[in-house]
Amino acid sequence: MAKVSLRPITPENLDECISLKVANHQKEFIDSNIYSLARASVRPTYHLFGIYDAEAHYRAKPSMVGFVMYEFIDAVGFVLRLMIDEKFQRRGYGRAAMVELIRRLKLHPEVERIATSHAKKNEAAARLYESLGFVDWKHESRTIPV
Ligand SMILES: CC(C)(COP(=O)(O)OP(=O)(O)OC[C@H]1O[C@@H](n2cnc3c(N)ncnc32)[C@H](O)[C@@H]1OP(=O)(O)O)[C@@H](O)C(=O)NCCC(=O)NCCS
């Protein structure tokens, strides 16, 4: 199973984050990273991370394979964005990133549930979240209890 590490977005890896892209048919499912980064610049409560292969983490210049962004809203750790660059999809990185994120969010004692949302016709996301135990929740989002 793939393993990932999450590294904060910094001036050093910002350009690489912006360069990551989903496939054309997936663009309707998620904002571009540059737009997410712009939103985050006016929302200091957003937490942003680049996703890296855990093995590559020890290389001098590992490639970022994806991007994730979450926010704490009351007792909910809400995953606002999850994307894996089209070149790196279907290698287990999306699942591994969610597993790592759930682990991290559970470490916060105030977090009572983890949630996310996705377009109904986004089958890849639906399957991924279902396989991790997410169930339907309010306002078309999905949740997993902590
Ligand atoms: C959703 C996304 C993050 C999955 O990332 P990934 O690294 O390709 O996913 P993984 O390789 O870890 O696969 C995990 C599971 O997701 C599902 N999945 C992933 N891609 C899929 C596809 N093209 N079709 C159907 N199911 C898919 C499968 O259930 C898969 O499990 P399996 O390999 O045992 O079948 C990626 O497709 C993506 O970035 N999509 C565009 C952005 C997006 O839709 N983000 C989520 C909503 S905000």
The ligand as an SDF file (V2000), in Angstrom:
LIG
                    3D

 48 50  0  0  0  0  0  0  0  0999 V2000
  -10.3460   11.2900   -6.1650 C   0  0  0  0  0  0  0  0  0  0  0  0
   -8.8140   11.2440   -6.2640 C   0  0  0  0  0  0  0  0  0  0  0  0
   -8.2150   12.1390   -5.1870 C   0  0  0  0  0  0  0  0  0  0  0  0
   -8.3730    9.7730   -6.0200 C   0  0  0  0  0  0  0  0  0  0  0  0
   -6.9560    9.7530   -5.9860 O   0  0  0  0  0  0  0  0  0  0  0  0
   -6.1070    8.4790   -6.4760 P   0  0  0  0  0  0  0  0  0  0  0  0
   -4.7490    8.6050   -5.9190 O   0  0  0  0  0  0  0  0  0  0  0  0
   -6.2310    8.2990   -7.9360 O   0  0  0  0  0  0  0  0  0  0  0  0
   -6.9180    7.2950   -5.7470 O   0  0  0  0  0  0  0  0  0  0  0  0
   -6.3220    5.8940   -5.2340 P   0  0  0  0  0  0  0  0  0  0  0  0
   -5.3760    5.3390   -6.2360 O   0  0  0  0  0  0  0  0  0  0  0  0
   -5.8420    6.0570   -3.8290 O   0  0  0  0  0  0  0  0  0  0  0  0
   -7.6520    5.0180   -5.2460 O   0  0  0  0  0  0  0  0  0  0  0  0
   -8.4650    4.8900   -4.0900 C   0  0  0  0  0  0  0  0  0  0  0  0
   -9.8610    4.4670   -4.5020 C   0  0  0  0  0  0  0  0  0  0  0  0
  -10.5230    5.5430   -5.1590 O   0  0  0  0  0  0  0  0  0  0  0  0
  -11.4030    5.0190   -6.1510 C   0  0  0  0  0  0  0  0  0  0  0  0
  -10.9700    5.5370   -7.4510 N   0  0  0  0  0  0  0  0  0  0  0  0
   -9.8680    6.2740   -7.7330 C   0  0  0  0  0  0  0  0  0  0  0  0
   -9.8560    6.6200   -9.0310 N   0  0  0  0  0  0  0  0  0  0  0  0
  -10.9550    6.1130   -9.5860 C   0  0  0  0  0  0  0  0  0  0  0  0
  -11.5000    6.1290  -10.8900 C   0  0  0  0  0  0  0  0  0  0  0  0
  -10.8810    6.7550  -11.9050 N   0  0  0  0  0  0  0  0  0  0  0  0
  -12.6760    5.5020  -11.1030 N   0  0  0  0  0  0  0  0  0  0  0  0
  -13.3120    4.8530  -10.1020 C   0  0  0  0  0  0  0  0  0  0  0  0
  -12.8440    4.7860   -8.8290 N   0  0  0  0  0  0  0  0  0  0  0  0
  -11.6750    5.3960   -8.5810 C   0  0  0  0  0  0  0  0  0  0  0  0
  -11.3050    3.5060   -6.0840 C   0  0  0  0  0  0  0  0  0  0  0  0
  -12.2820    3.0460   -5.1780 O   0  0  0  0  0  0  0  0  0  0  0  0
   -9.9120    3.3250   -5.4930 C   0  0  0  0  0  0  0  0  0  0  0  0
   -9.7730    2.0980   -4.8260 O   0  0  0  0  0  0  0  0  0  0  0  0
   -9.2260    0.7990   -5.6470 P   0  0  0  0  0  0  0  0  0  0  0  0
   -7.8930    1.2160   -6.2100 O   0  0  0  0  0  0  0  0  0  0  0  0
   -9.1310   -0.2240   -4.5830 O   0  0  0  0  0  0  0  0  0  0  0  0
  -10.2450    0.5480   -6.7180 O   0  0  0  0  0  0  0  0  0  0  0  0
   -8.3090   11.6400   -7.6930 C   0  0  0  0  0  0  0  0  0  0  0  0
   -9.0400   10.9050   -8.6570 O   0  0  0  0  0  0  0  0  0  0  0  0
   -8.4610   13.1350   -7.9820 C   0  0  0  0  0  0  0  0  0  0  0  0
   -7.5790   13.9290   -7.6680 O   0  0  0  0  0  0  0  0  0  0  0  0
   -9.5830   13.5010   -8.6150 N   0  0  0  0  0  0  0  0  0  0  0  0
   -9.8300   14.8980   -9.0130 C   0  0  0  0  0  0  0  0  0  0  0  0
  -10.1200   15.7800   -7.8010 C   0  0  0  0  0  0  0  0  0  0  0  0
  -11.2750   15.2530   -6.9850 C   0  0  0  0  0  0  0  0  0  0  0  0
  -12.2810   14.7960   -7.5160 O   0  0  0  0  0  0  0  0  0  0  0  0
  -11.1210   15.3210   -5.6400 N   0  0  0  0  0  0  0  0  0  0  0  0
  -12.1070   14.8030   -4.6930 C   0  0  0  0  0  0  0  0  0  0  0  0
  -13.2660   15.6750   -4.4830 C   0  0  0  0  0  0  0  0  0  0  0  0
  -12.8880   17.2390   -3.8030 S   0  0  0  0  0  0  0  0  0  0  0  0
  1  2  1  0
  2  3  1  0
  2  4  1  0
  2 36  1  0
  4  5  1  0
  5  6  1  0
  6  7  2  0
  6  8  1  0
  6  9  1  0
  9 10  1  0
 10 11  2  0
 10 12  1  0
 10 13  1  0
 13 14  1  0
 14 15  1  0
 15 16  1  0
 15 30  1  0
 16 17  1  0
 17 18  1  0
 17 28  1  0
 18 19  1  0
 18 27  1  0
 19 20  2  0
 20 21  1  0
 21 22  1  0
 21 27  2  0
 22 23  1  0
 22 24  2  0
 24 25  1  0
 25 26  2  0
 26 27  1  0
 28 29  1  0
 28 30  1  0
 30 31  1  0
 31 32  1  0
 32 33  2  0
 32 34  1  0
 32 35  1  0
 36 37  1  0
 36 38  1  0
 38 39  2  0
 38 40  1  0
 40 41  1  0
 41 42  1  0
 42 43  1  0
 43 44  2  0
 43 45  1  0
 45 46  1  0
 46 47  1  0
 47 48  1  0
M  END
$$$$
